[in-house]
Amino acid sequence: MQFDDTAWERSDAIFDAWKEKLFDEDTQRAIANLIKQHRGGVATELCAPQRGSYNVTIRLLFRDGGSGMMRIPCPGIHIFLDEKVRNEVAVMKYISKKTTPLEPFIIMECVSNARTLSEMLNLPGRSNKERHTYIADILLQLSNITFDKIGTPIETAEDDWEVRQRPLTWDMNELVQLANCPSSALHNDAIESTEDCRRKYIARQLFQGLAAERKLHDPALEHGPFRLWCEDLRPGNILLDEDCHILSWWFRGLDHWVSEYEPRMNMFLRSWRAGQRWQDCRKMRKSWVSGRLWINYACRRSWAFDSVFWMFLDRKCFGGNGRGDEYEARLELLGQKERSGIDAFVAKKVEESKVRTLRNWGQ
């Protein structure tokens, strides 16, 4: 998926205006007072805001040697600000009851760390088994948390949790932020050419047809249990102390990637087997061998859909060569309605790519 540059410029303008207000003296004083109200103690210094990929953190130092921190999602980058924070707090509270205690709160005691897990994985003198055991330990704890529905868990009463909110993914956010999409629309820069538009149209119609024929899912998993999942859980977001113990974690060319990934996956699975998770190991291995993981990835990552579809799904389902240059031959696999609609659709999207205006979908 290509991003809409006009929507991107609008997103940057929103963030820049907010950032200017953030450094206002009155804003800084209000932030310090709010952190102090929740943390308690005598404050000594408010540190300069630090920006990560998706959030800004502001640290307040206290006379007792500790510090508190506020973590704020960036306007313009995050679209669903309130929903994001509510979901994060709910999930963090739930995890704290089900796993080893961590420090995940939005306003929280600042955790001093020596390094991230990503840095530890590259330290000399540590075996690959030891490195992968750290990751396996985190995932083992998280995999024990299951739900009967897909969505966000909410605490409806003390220690009583139900899934009542929709899931909120980064892909959903980007489609609105950078593609100017409502829930049912495309955008200006979705295509590169007439041929590219035809290829993408055919791929999505074929994928929709496979889904309608129930060829893309495992019936055994249709009713759960559904496990906790986060697309930004990675070594760079896992904090370690001097002894490389886990302090906290933050939720956040395919052929070459596959060749590099597979041996590491095998090593990871051996670490899981050591944790007595034989059944989960078999499921993960089956997903890799059968290619089912690519179906999940294509559904979750709109920007990677075309590469994944033509390289893996077209090859598996329709005998393609993995390059995507046989898309016109796939046109005959579509229904009459889809075939007759392609020319008008392509002409419309090509024209929209030339006009480059942001449509107000509320009008």
Secondary structure, 3 states (H helix, E strand, C coil): CCCCHHHHHHHHHHHHHHHHHHCCHHHHHHHHHHHHHHHCCCEEEECCCEECCCEEEEEEEECCCCEEEEEEECECCECCHHHHHHHHHHHHHHHHHHCCCCCCCCEEECCCCCEEHHHHCCCCCCCHHHHHHHHHHHHHHHHCCEECCCCEEEEEECCEEEEEECCCCHHHHHHHHCCCCCCCCCCCCCCCCHHHHHHHHHHHHHHHHHHHCCCCCCHHHCCCCEECCCCCCCHHHEEECCCCCEEEECCCCHHHHHHHHHHHHHHHHHHHHHCCCHHHHHHHHHHHHHCHHHHHHHHHCHHHHHHHHHHHHHHHHHCCCCCCCCHHHHHHHCCHHHHHHHHHHHHHHHHHHHHCCCCCCCC
